[in-house]
Amino acid sequence: MIELSNLSVVFGRGTPLEKQALSGLDLAIETGSFVTVIGSNGAGKSTMLGVLAGDVIPTSGRVSIGGRDVTRITTAERAKYVARVFQDPLTGSCGALTIQENLALAAARGSRRGFGLAIGGNRRDEFRSRVAELKLGLENRMDDRMDLLSGGQRQALSLVMATLAGSEVLLLDEHTAALDPGMAEFVMELTQSLVEKHKLTTLMVTHSMRQALDYGTRTVMLHGGKVILDVVGDNRKNLTIEDLIEMFRKARGGQTLDDDALLVS
Ligand SMILES: Nc1ncnc2c1ncn2[C@@H]1O[C@H](COP(=O)(O)OP(=O)(O)OP(=O)(O)O)[C@@H](O)[C@H]1O
């Protein structure tokens, strides 16, 4: 279980640029569930993922993962529980290192075992076979630098990397938004299969309402740094994008969604 309790985040406190990004956000997520997260620009989605990953320390509130209070533990320590894939394919991997080296770094994440141990020995074969499962032919390019690859190839590898250190939680921050539609679909199918195979508790931020309803088991909508909609089970099964827009409107007391805030496709 992941529990975010009464979380508040204020950036630039006491300055003219002070911004309250989260405002007493509460969210409890069952272990193994796949939650899609939507909301307009500035709703607090990335900040919420940042708090879970340890990149953002909340101003107040509590974060627990599997019963452990992780509110104050560092990103590095938290890395053994939480993996994150970003929108920009360049963010999650190092372009100057080879595929093999990137995988070794990912496998050593959050562990006291060194990079050297991960890069040598029998993990090489394991990495190669994990990359071969992508069916992109990258297993024959293990010594190629990462920056020679396309955005989609890098994002597919980032997902494999996210599963190498045994993290229980996967955070996806618009991880298909920068890809062409074909590659985005490939990466989403890969996401689905890795989440199932590794039984990951997953939060996926997306601007696509279609994606939010097609994947996962629960959809939450954020607005003003809080959860304003939470749909799961039978209520979600037959939900259309139009229903979601109407639910947003009602939750906001009649306020409509900006046309460009969320993609209806
Ligand atoms: N490091 C920061 N310093 C100051 N303000 C920030 C910082 N990070 C986020 N914010 C502000 O906090 C608010 C919430 O931002 P956040 O990125 O969490 O929203 P979001 O829902 O992910 O938006 P988007 O869909 O546009 O990515 C925004 O007003 C943003 O400008």
The ligand as an SDF file (V2000), in Angstrom:
LIG
                    3D

 31 33  0  0  0  0  0  0  0  0999 V2000
   10.4380   23.4580   -8.5850 N   0  0  0  0  0  0  0  0  0  0  0  0
    9.3970   24.2970   -8.6350 C   0  0  0  0  0  0  0  0  0  0  0  0
    9.5140   25.5760   -8.2160 N   0  0  0  0  0  0  0  0  0  0  0  0
    8.4610   26.4310   -8.2360 C   0  0  0  0  0  0  0  0  0  0  0  0
    7.2330   26.0840   -8.6680 N   0  0  0  0  0  0  0  0  0  0  0  0
    7.0540   24.8300   -9.1140 C   0  0  0  0  0  0  0  0  0  0  0  0
    8.1320   23.8660   -9.1240 C   0  0  0  0  0  0  0  0  0  0  0  0
    7.6540   22.6900   -9.6170 N   0  0  0  0  0  0  0  0  0  0  0  0
    6.3560   22.9210   -9.9050 C   0  0  0  0  0  0  0  0  0  0  0  0
    5.9940   24.1880   -9.6050 N   0  0  0  0  0  0  0  0  0  0  0  0
    4.6600   24.7860   -9.7430 C   0  0  0  0  0  0  0  0  0  0  0  0
    3.7530   23.9610   -9.0100 O   0  0  0  0  0  0  0  0  0  0  0  0
    2.5250   23.8060   -9.7250 C   0  0  0  0  0  0  0  0  0  0  0  0
    2.2800   22.3230   -9.9650 C   0  0  0  0  0  0  0  0  0  0  0  0
    3.2440   21.8690  -10.9160 O   0  0  0  0  0  0  0  0  0  0  0  0
    3.2950   20.3710  -11.4700 P   0  0  0  0  0  0  0  0  0  0  0  0
    4.4590   20.3050  -12.3960 O   0  0  0  0  0  0  0  0  0  0  0  0
    3.2210   19.4230  -10.3530 O   0  0  0  0  0  0  0  0  0  0  0  0
    1.9280   20.2900  -12.2850 O   0  0  0  0  0  0  0  0  0  0  0  0
    1.4490   19.2000  -13.3480 P   0  0  0  0  0  0  0  0  0  0  0  0
    0.0610   18.8170  -12.9750 O   0  0  0  0  0  0  0  0  0  0  0  0
    2.4440   18.1080  -13.4570 O   0  0  0  0  0  0  0  0  0  0  0  0
    1.4120   20.0930  -14.6560 O   0  0  0  0  0  0  0  0  0  0  0  0
    1.7440   19.7620  -16.1950 P   0  0  0  0  0  0  0  0  0  0  0  0
    0.6170   18.9220  -16.6750 O   0  0  0  0  0  0  0  0  0  0  0  0
    1.7480   21.1040  -16.8280 O   0  0  0  0  0  0  0  0  0  0  0  0
    3.0620   19.0650  -16.2390 O   0  0  0  0  0  0  0  0  0  0  0  0
    2.6590   24.6080  -10.9840 C   0  0  0  0  0  0  0  0  0  0  0  0
    2.0890   25.8710  -10.7840 O   0  0  0  0  0  0  0  0  0  0  0  0
    4.1700   24.7340  -11.1880 C   0  0  0  0  0  0  0  0  0  0  0  0
    4.5090   25.9160  -11.8840 O   0  0  0  0  0  0  0  0  0  0  0  0
  1  2  1  0
  2  3  1  0
  2  7  2  0
  3  4  2  0
  4  5  1  0
  5  6  2  0
  6  7  1  0
  6 10  1  0
  7  8  1  0
  8  9  2  0
  9 10  1  0
 10 11  1  0
 11 12  1  0
 11 30  1  0
 12 13  1  0
 13 14  1  0
 13 28  1  0
 14 15  1  0
 15 16  1  0
 16 17  2  0
 16 18  1  0
 16 19  1  0
 19 20  1  0
 20 21  2  0
 20 22  1  0
 20 23  1  0
 23 24  1  0
 24 25  2  0
 24 26  1  0
 24 27  1  0
 28 29  1  0
 28 30  1  0
 30 31  1  0
M  END
$$$$
